[in-house]
Amino acid sequence: MDNAIIIGAGPAGLTAAVTCAEKGLDVVVIDEYMRAGGRLLGQLYEEPNGNWWNGIKESNKLYEKAVDLGVNFHLNTAVNNIENSNGIWTIYTERETFHTPSLLLATGAAEAPVPVPGWTLPGVMSVGAAQVMTNVHRVKPGERGVIIGVNVLSAAIAMELQLAGVEVASLTLPKTNQVTQDAGKPKEVLDSLLHVSHMAPSPFVRYGSKLMKNDFMKKLGVNFFPKKGVKMWDIPIQLRKAVTKIYGEDEVEGVTLATINADGEVVSGSEEHIPVDFVCIAGGLYPLAELAAVAGCPFYLVEELGGYVPLHNERMESPLEGLYVAGNITGIEGAKVAAAQGRTAGLSMAHHAGMDDLDGEIKNSIKRTEQTRDNAHIQFHPEIETGRKKILQQWDAYQSNKERSVVSNSRGGIT
Amino acid sequence: MTRRILDHPILGKMEDNNYVSFTFNQKGYKGLENESLAAALLANGIRTLRHHEESGSPRGIYCNIGHCYECRVSVDGQQGIRACLTPVKEGMTVESDGQLPSSKRR
């Protein structure tokens, strides 16, 4: 039996592990990847102060701190199932079975797929896959590629690929279909991109964001958006083009690129072939929450948080006794917010283990999470704070419902 | 030409150089010890890791972090192992699995 078990060795899980260990708990961290760090490993960007945020260094720092504090790591270990019996969580992995009264799910996020004809060809990968290959394994995903899907994540990774000497021929859209929906509509994409425009060195995008305050202007903006695209970090961003097909015999040989109108419809006869040896698909991130579902945690769909998230409060508690959540499983945000949430979860777990006098620290940690969110360099969803409020409202509603049903049940028992 | 990024403007020079030998479909390759099998194969220019059980179409890595199972291969005789989560070891025998027989397929 361990005092605390944490599933996921990303920024949230590692910070929670360090926090629990500092409070004297025996901690086990389980992750299916071969290295600790999660999605933090691949991150590499320049901060406003000119320093580089190096995900590998940040991951190693956290990992070494946890190891020094005696945290027990089980990497390369996939969790298959979790269940609760009499207040004890059992965690089934491919190797051994673990038991604990306090379990944290810090499983992070997965990338939403965007089906495009030809997308099963070898050489087509998620944009996160290209990031991990390039920055973590230091292997080029290819010599020249196209990124399908224009969003905060894909723009950042395009820059990282270029930094490593990999040519990005274009950052462009998927052809609209039932699945791609808004991701294939120039106006919607431009709308979401306006929120990263402060990072763009291109005067067009920067100037444009101030101009396009209302919907009419945005539509106008797309209509006037040059067909050749604009360049961000020297990479052409083509919102007036869409990939209609990825082609190749046994692996990727190129993409078919067509001109589209402001609503995402293809202009017939505008198709051209762009030779590339790899293609990245960027569908955005969603919370990876299967284990919370297996455990029986209630879920709510909160678009601002990136999809279905397990119900939780600011203390990172789920409604299930001894089950905690932190990081991207609770909504898509940056690594610094995830780490701040991990600290709160760690403190809540220490409290659950019987440590008194932690309320002040927990309150401070919650406040620090909010400050981290306010100062975030990149916002994955512009309305993230609305999303956070929504899930807390659901928590309150759930708790008062539960109290009401307890009252009515006990009344029922009397009569 | 190598596909490895030996020198990176921010991350610096690659420090690992402990290469090990493994086989993929009976051919010998070198990879860095404990890097993922998917990375070692891509560094050797190999993108096709298997052929689909039903259609026989070629498949390679997709998510590269264990979620999608597109990179499944046989390692030392065990089927369905994700190449992106498997560290390369000296003497590892890797095989791609292929199309399976079907009574329905024409």
Contacts between the chains, C-beta under 8 A, distances in Angstrom:
chain1	res1	chain2	res2	distance
A	32	B	66	5.3
A	32	B	85	6.1
A	33	B	65	6.6
A	33	B	66	6.7
A	33	B	85	6.4
A	34	B	34	6.9
A	34	B	36	6.7
A	34	B	85	6.6
A	34	B	86	8.0
A	34	B	87	5.1
A	39	B	65	7.9
A	44	B	10	6.2
A	44	B	11	7.2
A	52	B	10	5.4
A	54	B	10	7.0
A	54	B	11	7.0
A	56	B	11	7.2
A	76	B	85	6.9
A	76	B	87	7.1
A	78	B	66	7.4
A	78	B	85	7.8
A	110	B	63	7.3
A	110	B	67	4.9
A	111	B	63	6.3
A	111	B	67	7.7
A	113	B	62	7.9
A	113	B	68	7.9
A	120	B	52	7.7
A	120	B	57	6.1
A	120	B	59	6.2
A	121	B	58	7.1
A	121	B	60	7.9
A	122	B	47	3.8
A	122	B	48	4.6
A	122	B	49	7.3
A	122	B	58	5.4
A	122	B	59	6.4
A	122	B	60	3.1
A	122	B	61	8.0
A	123	B	47	5.3
A	123	B	60	6.5
A	124	B	60	7.8
A	124	B	62	7.1
A	125	B	60	7.5
A	125	B	61	5.7
A	125	B	62	5.5
A	125	B	63	7.5
A	125	B	64	6.4
A	126	B	62	6.0
A	126	B	63	5.0
A	126	B	64	7.1
A	126	B	68	7.9
A	128	B	63	6.9
A	128	B	64	7.0
A	128	B	65	6.8
A	129	B	61	6.0
A	129	B	62	6.5
A	129	B	63	5.6
A	129	B	64	3.3
A	129	B	65	7.2
A	129	B	84	8.0
A	130	B	64	7.9
A	132	B	64	5.0
A	132	B	65	6.3
A	133	B	39	6.3
A	133	B	42	6.6
A	133	B	64	6.4
A	134	B	5	6.7
A	135	B	11	6.9
A	137	B	35	5.7
A	137	B	36	6.5
A	137	B	39	3.7
A	137	B	43	7.9
A	138	B	4	5.8
A	138	B	5	4.4
A	138	B	6	7.5
A	138	B	8	7.0
A	138	B	11	7.5
A	138	B	14	5.4
A	139	B	3	5.7
A	139	B	4	5.7
A	139	B	5	7.1
A	139	B	39	4.9
A	139	B	42	5.1
A	139	B	43	4.6
A	140	B	3	4.7
A	140	B	4	7.6
A	140	B	5	6.2
A	141	B	42	7.4
A	163	B	8	7.5
A	163	B	9	6.1
A	163	B	10	6.5
A	164	B	5	5.0
A	164	B	8	5.9
A	165	B	5	6.8
A	250	B	48	6.4
A	250	B	58	5.2
A	251	B	47	5.0
A	251	B	48	6.4
A	251	B	58	6.9
A	251	B	60	7.3
A	288	B	67	7.4
